[in-house]
């Protein structure tokens, strides 16, 4: 009787060292397939190992191969005469330079071990900050573009380490959560043989294509060990109290289990804090219910809370840590139109200002990687994607932008002043909306891409952040910092749940109320472009246990001035302007100049007297 062959468990797929052996598991419908082993340093073939039908379960071939030292070999799978790089490889041999043509059939995977691929990384008790959505300010960036320009001043430009060097700046800017465009391995420029009549392939600067989802991008590493550098970057983020969220793009055809396996890997192996999932077939509900990801931020177009937490989202089924957040363009298009003064946008803007979905977070933004930057949003009426080589046909044609009187670069003082005001208006709307704000890199100091709203193939000054703009537009950056600081200090300006427009504490004031030229009577006709919002501080407690302050937000997005009426405050309190997008000298009583926003704070009379006394004392001493 023939001896029964011992069956090897084919999972996990890919290649995994087991002592002096490597277990290879390869999915293939071909009868002729196997693995090639190479000397890692020289690249010379050591041996070609075919798989047999006896080593097959379903469509998975599984085989153990003995090697003297797994750290000194690299490998590729093959089918017939075609080489197949391992899509589940943790790292690849050699140092890759971003933008150099790569033949994917030549990619050779390597194993983790002493001195290679980040093995035995010293995490030293590293933990995720797990920042609540109400306290988050998110920042989307491209790893290379963020520091590649010499003006960045970092040692390791365009790399994971270069990003880590900028963490003090991000903290100073009030950023808590950084979202990376694809930072896993992908081929930005495939090497192809010249063919008659065929255009040369374009650079895929962004990386939205099928990738090698288990390996950090080697082109973003300063040295040869991208694994070690990525882990070092994550550790530095956490030491600074910041979170790291990774974008993952999955094309059609990926199963939910494949996606979950990848996300679990990055949480366990790299300690990342969250994922923004992009693609047409994202298994949002399955990802949301995965127990290992319960404390990992998960962002996508939307979530069905009834399916995730039960009908009506019963409280007993909802987690203590809210990790899910919807991430879509709805806020952006509404607020851009409101900002530029389009008709019939006020009610929509008010809805998006206060909206926080039930049992979810929400990431809201005015700009992102695939739109005009904030500066371009106030400098161009039309997209300018000519440099992409597609006759300006690519990218979104509906940007809802306004150039403030002149297309593109201008030296007219009135145009520049209006652009600065509109930028401050945009920042005010963004930071005084009640969910989690996000900006694209450089928006905080007026970065421009020359009107290009789709620079997917641009690895140059169009997409590289020019850090000289930080000083050039210092007044814009200072305003950003002031707004962030104000938001952070006052919990009523960043509530955990949507404000209800009700006086449910029976204190005489609702948590949020709307006002027009008369207090408590907002005007919301289609032609109205101005409104006042009052936030009731009693509905949010400060860290010291005291109730927060009253705030009144006056918004005038009309090209004409408008008067506002503010509700009366409790006895002994007065309204005082604390921040404005226009010069305070232009505010006449309760009349706001065109296209301006002013935030008033309710202060006690003794606070005003004290500040006046300090001012008078300073003037007296000066005399």
KAPEVEN-V807974 format. One record per backbone hydrogen bond with DSSP energy under -0.5 kcal/mol. NH is the residue of the N-H (numbers start at 1). CO is the residue of the C=O. Records with the same first field share a line. If there is no record, write none. Layout:
NH->CO  CO
This chain:
14->25
16->23
18->21
21->18
22->65
23->16
24->22  63
25->14
26->61
28->26  59
33->31
34->78
35->49
36->76
37->47
38->74
39->44
40->38  72
43->39
46->37
47->37
49->35  47
50->48
51->33
55->52
56->53
57->60
60->57
61->26  59
62->55
63->24
65->22
67->20
72->69
73->70
74->38
75->109
76->36
77->84
78->34
79->82
80->32
82->79
84->77
87->85
89->86
91->110
93->108
96->94
98->96
100->97
102->189
104->102
106->103
107->104
109->75  107
110->91
111->73
113->116
116->113
119->113  116
121->118
123->121
126->123
135->132
136->133
138->437
139->177
140->439
141->179
143->141
146->142
147->143  144
148->144
152->149
153->150
157->155
159->156
160->220
163->159
164->160
165->161
166->162  163
167->164
170->166
171->167
172->168
173->169
174->171
175->170
176->137
177->137
178->243
179->139
180->178  245
181->141
185->212  215
188->186
191->102
192->190
198->195
204->188
205->203  456
206->456
209->207
212->185
213->211
214->87
215->212
217->183
220->217
221->218
226->224
229->225
230->226
231->227
232->228
233->229
234->230
235->231
236->232
237->233
238->234
239->235
240->236  237
241->238
242->237
243->176
245->178
246->274
247->180
248->276
250->248  278
251->249
254->251
259->255
260->256
261->257
262->258
263->259
264->260
265->261
266->262
267->263
268->264
269->265
270->266
271->267
272->266
273->244
274->244
275->297
276->246
277->275  299
278->248  276
284->282
287->283
288->284
289->285
290->286  287
293->290
294->291
296->293
297->273
298->323
299->275
300->325
305->303
308->304
309->305
310->306
313->310
314->311
317->314
318->314  315
322->320
323->321
325->298
326->361
327->300
328->363
333->329
334->330
335->331
336->332
337->333
338->334
339->335
340->336
341->337  338
342->337
344->526
345->342
349->345
350->346
351->347
352->348
353->349
354->350
355->351
360->357
361->324
363->326
364->362  436
366->438
371->368
375->447
377->373
378->374  375
379->376
380->376
384->451
388->385
389->386
390->385
393->390
399->397
402->377
406->403
408->379
416->412
417->413
418->414
419->415
420->416
421->417
422->418
423->419
424->420
425->421
426->422
427->423
428->424
429->425
430->426
431->427
432->428
433->430
434->353
436->362
437->136  435
438->364
439->138
441->140
443->440
445->442
446->443
447->442
452->449
453->451
456->454
458->455
459->457
460->458
463->460
464->460
465->145
467->465
469->466
470->467
471->468
472->468
473->469
474->471
476->473
477->473
478->474
479->475
480->476
481->477
482->478
483->479
484->480
485->481
486->482
487->483
488->484
489->485
490->486
491->489
493->490
494->491
504->502
506->503
511->502
513->534
515->532
516->518
518->521
521->518
524->522
528->525
531->555
532->515
533->553
534->513
535->551
536->511  534
537->535
539->536
540->537
542->546
545->542
548->537  540
551->535
552->600
553->533
554->552  598
555->531  553
556->596
557->529
562->592
564->590
565->516
573->570
574->603
576->601
578->599
579->599
581->597
586->583
587->584
588->586  591
589->587
591->588
592->562  590
595->558
596->556
598->554
599->579
600->552  598
601->576
602->550
603->574  601
605->572
607->604
608->604
609->605
610->606
611->607
612->608
613->609
614->610
615->611
616->612
617->613
618->614
619->615
620->616
621->617
622->618
623->619
